[in-house]
């Protein structure tokens, strides 16, 4: 059986598939047209960020499974896959630690002005040590929006590792899944008001898209920071720009943006109180191995008729 891989993955994932006896077909490009042409003789797609649209799915006459390299399935038409009887899987255990570490790194970099200080030293501004004051983290409050696996990892690292207070909001998580060091609050308003750092770990859904707007940003402390390692669509960037340039909040760190890569005229690119990274929170060596292998596991489970460990959709039997 044949597996299409439109974008290259770690060798560990390819080795897993080859050891299981699958033939790998490396794609020549990651656009919709090319994938639709190259999937026609394949039983599976191992997909990263390329689009898996209805057109692609319908072109895959032998297609039985689309396995996501990572967690988010925004680029996959899951409804169409379900209608066509194609299983979609992902790897929710593959990169959570890395993303959580990236969020914590952002918190520390914001508090200690790491990027600014680096630039100052390179520009021979040693005296900045007497002008810039850092924010101590012990005892400060981190508000986590979304207490899924990544949010809980962030909570653990900042509470137990940095002696920070953690409050959280999640309308769906069971109470018994919340660690004892997290205080759950009843509303987002309370979370934004009390937090020194707000760290976003919620998916992009119709309810959450654009939900981080001036309504909530205006509730934050003037010395507070926003961290987003979730999805760029969750943040209203115009409102965030206004909050950052008028002193409503002190700074932000963003691994994700509403348009990726960002347009050249995105005003956030010109702000000194914003730290940016290119949607790479999950890109550790360990996570890439995990994502590749876990995606391969999903493919093997479906094609061999085993129980699927990480199903995204539910198919009619």
C-alpha positions as CSV (number, residue, x, y, z in Angstrom):
1,X,0.0,0.0,0.0
2,X,1.1,3.5,-0.8
3,X,1.5,6.6,1.3
4,X,1.7,10.1,-0.1
5,X,3.8,12.6,1.8
6,X,3.5,16.0,0.1
7,X,5.9,17.7,2.6
8,X,9.0,16.0,3.9
9,X,9.0,14.6,7.4
10,X,11.6,13.3,9.9
11,X,13.4,10.1,8.9
12,X,12.0,8.3,11.9
13,X,8.5,8.5,10.4
14,X,9.5,7.3,7.0
15,X,11.5,4.5,8.6
16,X,8.4,3.4,10.6
17,X,6.3,3.2,7.4
18,X,9.0,1.4,5.4
19,X,9.5,-1.1,8.2
20,X,5.8,-1.8,8.2
21,X,6.0,-2.6,4.5
22,X,4.4,0.6,3.0
23,X,5.6,2.3,-0.2
24,X,6.3,6.0,0.3
25,X,5.5,8.5,-2.5
26,X,7.1,11.8,-1.8
27,X,5.0,14.6,-3.3
28,X,6.6,17.1,-5.8
29,X,4.7,20.1,-4.4
30,X,2.2,21.0,-1.6
31,X,-0.5,22.9,-3.4
32,X,-4.0,21.5,-3.9
33,X,-3.7,20.8,-7.7
34,X,-0.5,18.8,-7.3
35,X,-1.7,16.8,-4.3
36,X,-5.0,16.0,-6.1
37,X,-3.0,14.6,-9.1
38,X,-0.5,12.7,-7.0
39,X,-2.9,11.1,-4.5
40,X,-4.9,9.1,-7.1
41,X,-3.0,5.8,-6.5
42,X,-2.4,6.2,-2.8
43,X,-4.1,4.6,0.2
44,X,-3.0,7.3,2.7
45,X,-1.8,10.8,3.0
46,X,0.6,11.9,5.7
47,X,0.0,15.6,5.8
48,X,1.7,18.5,7.5
49,X,0.4,22.0,6.6
50,X,-0.7,21.5,2.9
51,X,-4.4,21.6,2.1
52,X,-6.5,18.5,2.0
53,X,-9.6,19.8,0.4
54,X,-12.7,18.0,-0.9
55,X,-11.1,18.0,-4.3
56,X,-8.0,16.2,-3.0
57,X,-10.1,13.7,-1.1
58,X,-12.3,12.9,-4.1
59,X,-9.3,12.5,-6.2
60,X,-8.0,9.8,-3.9
61,X,-10.0,6.9,-5.2
62,X,-8.1,4.4,-3.0
63,X,-7.8,6.8,-0.1
64,X,-8.6,5.4,3.3
65,X,-6.8,7.7,5.8
66,X,-5.5,11.2,6.1
67,X,-3.0,11.4,9.0
68,X,-2.0,14.8,10.4
69,X,1.6,15.4,11.3
70,X,0.9,17.2,14.5
71,X,-2.4,18.2,16.1
72,X,-4.4,20.9,14.3
73,X,-6.6,19.8,11.4
74,X,-7.5,23.3,10.1
75,X,-6.0,22.4,6.7
76,X,-8.1,19.2,6.3
77,X,-11.8,19.2,5.2
78,X,-12.8,16.8,8.0
79,X,-16.5,16.9,7.0
80,X,-15.8,15.9,3.4
81,X,-13.5,13.1,4.6
82,X,-16.2,11.8,6.9
83,X,-18.8,11.9,4.1
84,X,-16.4,10.0,1.8
85,X,-15.6,7.4,4.5
86,X,-12.0,8.5,5.0
87,X,-10.6,8.3,8.5
88,X,-8.7,11.4,9.7
89,X,-6.1,11.0,12.5
90,X,-3.7,13.2,14.2
91,X,-0.9,13.2,16.9
92,X,-2.2,15.0,20.0
93,X,0.7,13.5,22.1
94,X,3.4,14.4,19.7
95,X,4.4,18.0,20.3
96,X,2.6,19.3,23.4
97,X,5.7,19.6,25.5
98,X,7.6,21.6,22.9
99,X,4.8,24.1,22.4
100,X,4.4,24.5,26.2
101,X,8.2,25.1,26.5
102,X,7.9,27.7,23.7
103,X,5.2,29.5,25.6
104,X,7.2,29.5,28.8
105,X,10.3,30.8,26.9
106,X,8.1,33.6,25.6
107,X,7.0,34.5,29.2
108,X,10.6,34.6,30.4
109,X,11.8,36.5,27.3
110,X,9.1,39.2,27.8
111,X,9.7,39.5,31.5
112,X,13.5,39.8,31.1
113,X,13.6,41.9,27.9
114,X,15.8,39.2,26.3
115,X,15.4,40.4,22.7
116,X,15.7,44.0,23.6
117,X,18.8,43.5,25.7
118,X,20.5,41.4,23.0
119,X,19.9,44.2,20.5
120,X,21.2,46.8,22.9
121,X,24.4,45.0,23.5
122,X,25.0,44.4,19.8
123,X,24.4,48.2,19.2
124,X,27.0,49.0,21.9
125,X,24.4,50.3,24.3
126,X,25.8,48.8,27.5
127,X,24.2,51.5,29.6
128,X,20.8,50.1,28.8
129,X,21.4,47.9,31.9
130,X,20.7,51.0,34.0
131,X,17.6,52.0,32.1
132,X,15.7,48.7,31.5
133,X,14.0,47.0,34.4
134,X,12.9,43.4,34.3
135,X,9.8,41.8,35.7
136,X,10.3,39.2,38.3
137,X,8.1,36.1,37.8
138,X,7.9,34.5,41.2
139,X,4.4,35.2,42.6
140,X,3.1,36.7,39.3
141,X,-0.2,35.3,37.8
142,X,-0.4,33.5,34.5
143,X,-3.9,33.2,33.1
144,X,-4.2,30.2,30.7
145,X,-7.1,30.2,28.2
146,X,-7.6,26.6,27.3
147,X,-6.6,23.9,29.7
148,X,-6.0,21.1,27.2
149,X,-2.8,19.1,27.2
150,X,-0.6,22.1,26.2
151,X,-2.3,24.5,28.6
152,X,-1.8,22.0,31.4
153,X,1.9,21.5,30.6
154,X,2.4,25.3,30.7
155,X,0.6,25.5,34.0
156,X,2.9,22.8,35.4
157,X,6.1,24.4,34.2
158,X,5.3,27.9,35.5
159,X,3.7,26.8,38.8
160,X,6.2,24.2,39.8
161,X,9.2,25.6,38.0
162,X,8.9,29.4,38.3
163,X,6.7,29.7,41.4
164,X,4.0,31.5,39.6
165,X,0.3,31.5,40.4
166,X,-1.9,29.9,37.7
167,X,-5.5,30.7,36.9
168,X,-7.4,29.1,34.1
169,X,-10.5,29.2,32.0
170,X,-11.9,26.4,29.9
171,X,-15.6,25.8,29.4
172,X,-15.2,22.2,28.4
173,X,-12.5,20.5,30.5
174,X,-13.7,18.2,33.3
175,X,-12.9,19.5,36.8
176,X,-11.1,16.3,37.7
177,X,-8.6,17.0,34.9
178,X,-7.5,20.3,36.4
179,X,-4.3,20.1,38.5
180,X,-4.4,21.3,42.1
181,X,-2.1,24.2,41.4
182,X,-4.5,25.7,38.9
183,X,-7.4,27.9,40.1
184,X,-10.2,27.8,37.6
185,X,-12.1,31.1,37.2
186,X,-15.7,31.5,36.2
187,X,-15.2,34.0,33.4
188,X,-12.7,35.3,30.8
189,X,-13.2,38.8,32.2
190,X,-11.9,37.7,35.6
191,X,-8.9,35.9,34.0
192,X,-7.9,39.0,32.0
193,X,-8.3,41.3,34.9
194,X,-6.1,39.3,37.3
195,X,-3.4,38.0,35.0
196,X,0.1,39.4,34.6
197,X,0.5,37.1,31.6
198,X,-2.3,35.7,29.5
199,X,-1.2,32.6,27.6
200,X,-3.6,31.3,24.8
201,X,-4.0,27.6,24.2
202,X,-7.4,27.3,22.7
203,X,-8.3,26.1,19.1
204,X,-9.5,28.3,16.3
205,X,-13.3,27.7,16.2
206,X,-16.2,29.9,15.2
207,X,-16.5,30.8,18.9
208,X,-12.9,31.7,19.5
209,X,-11.9,33.4,16.2
210,X,-11.2,37.0,16.9
211,X,-12.3,36.6,20.5
212,X,-9.1,38.2,21.9
213,X,-10.2,41.7,21.2
214,X,-10.4,45.1,22.9
215,X,-13.2,43.9,25.1
216,X,-10.7,41.7,27.0
217,X,-7.4,43.4,26.2
218,X,-8.8,46.6,27.9
219,X,-9.3,44.6,31.1
220,X,-5.6,43.7,31.4
221,X,-3.1,45.5,33.6
222,X,-0.9,48.1,32.0
223,X,2.2,46.0,32.8
224,X,0.7,42.7,31.5
225,X,1.7,40.6,28.5
226,X,-0.1,38.4,26.0
227,X,1.4,35.2,24.7
228,X,-0.1,33.3,21.8
229,X,1.1,29.8,20.8
230,X,-2.3,28.6,19.7
231,X,-3.8,30.0,16.5
232,X,-3.4,33.4,15.0
233,X,-7.1,33.7,14.1
234,X,-8.0,33.8,17.8
235,X,-6.5,37.3,18.2
236,X,-8.0,40.5,16.6
237,X,-4.6,41.9,15.5
238,X,-6.0,45.4,15.0
239,X,-7.1,45.6,18.6
240,X,-3.9,44.0,19.8
241,X,-1.9,46.7,17.9
242,X,-3.9,49.4,19.5
243,X,-3.4,47.9,22.9
244,X,0.3,47.6,22.4
245,X,0.8,51.2,21.1
246,X,-1.4,53.0,23.6
247,X,-0.1,51.4,26.8
248,X,-3.1,49.2,27.5
249,X,-0.7,46.3,27.8
250,X,3.1,46.2,28.0
251,X,3.9,43.6,25.4
252,X,3.1,40.4,23.5
253,X,4.8,37.3,22.1
254,X,3.3,35.6,19.1
255,X,4.2,32.3,17.5
256,X,1.2,32.5,15.3
257,X,-0.4,35.3,13.2
258,X,-3.8,35.6,11.4
259,X,-1.9,35.5,8.0
260,X,1.1,33.3,7.7
261,X,3.7,34.3,6.7
262,X,2.7,37.8,7.7
263,X,2.1,40.4,5.1
264,X,4.8,43.0,4.8
265,X,2.5,45.8,6.0
266,X,1.4,44.0,9.1
267,X,1.9,46.7,11.7
268,X,2.9,44.3,14.5
269,X,6.2,43.6,12.7
270,X,7.3,47.1,13.5
271,X,6.7,47.1,17.2
272,X,9.6,46.8,19.7
273,X,7.3,45.4,22.4
274,X,6.4,42.3,20.4
275,X,8.4,39.1,20.1
276,X,7.6,37.0,17.0
277,X,8.5,33.5,15.9
278,X,7.4,31.7,12.7
279,X,4.8,29.2,14.0
280,X,7.6,27.0,15.2
281,X,6.6,26.2,18.8
282,X,6.4,22.5,17.9
283,X,9.6,22.3,15.9
284,X,12.0,20.6,18.3
285,X,14.0,17.6,17.1
286,X,12.0,15.4,19.5
287,X,8.7,16.7,18.4
288,X,9.4,16.2,14.7
289,X,10.3,12.6,15.3
290,X,7.2,12.2,17.4
291,X,4.9,13.9,14.9
292,X,6.2,11.8,12.0
293,X,6.0,8.5,13.9
294,X,2.6,9.2,15.4
295,X,1.2,10.1,12.0
296,X,2.6,6.8,10.7
297,X,1.0,5.0,13.5
298,X,-2.4,6.4,12.6
299,X,-1.9,5.3,9.0
300,X,-0.9,1.8,10.0
301,X,-3.7,1.4,12.4
302,X,-6.3,2.3,9.8
303,X,-4.8,0.3,6.9
304,X,-4.4,-2.8,9.1
305,X,-7.9,-2.6,10.7
306,X,-6.7,-1.9,14.2
307,X,-8.4,0.4,16.7
308,X,-7.4,4.0,16.0
309,X,-5.5,5.7,18.8
310,X,-6.2,9.3,17.8
311,X,-9.3,9.5,15.6
312,X,-10.4,13.0,14.6
313,X,-13.7,12.0,12.9
314,X,-16.1,9.2,13.5
315,X,-17.1,7.0,10.5
316,X,-20.3,5.1,10.1
317,X,-19.6,1.4,10.4
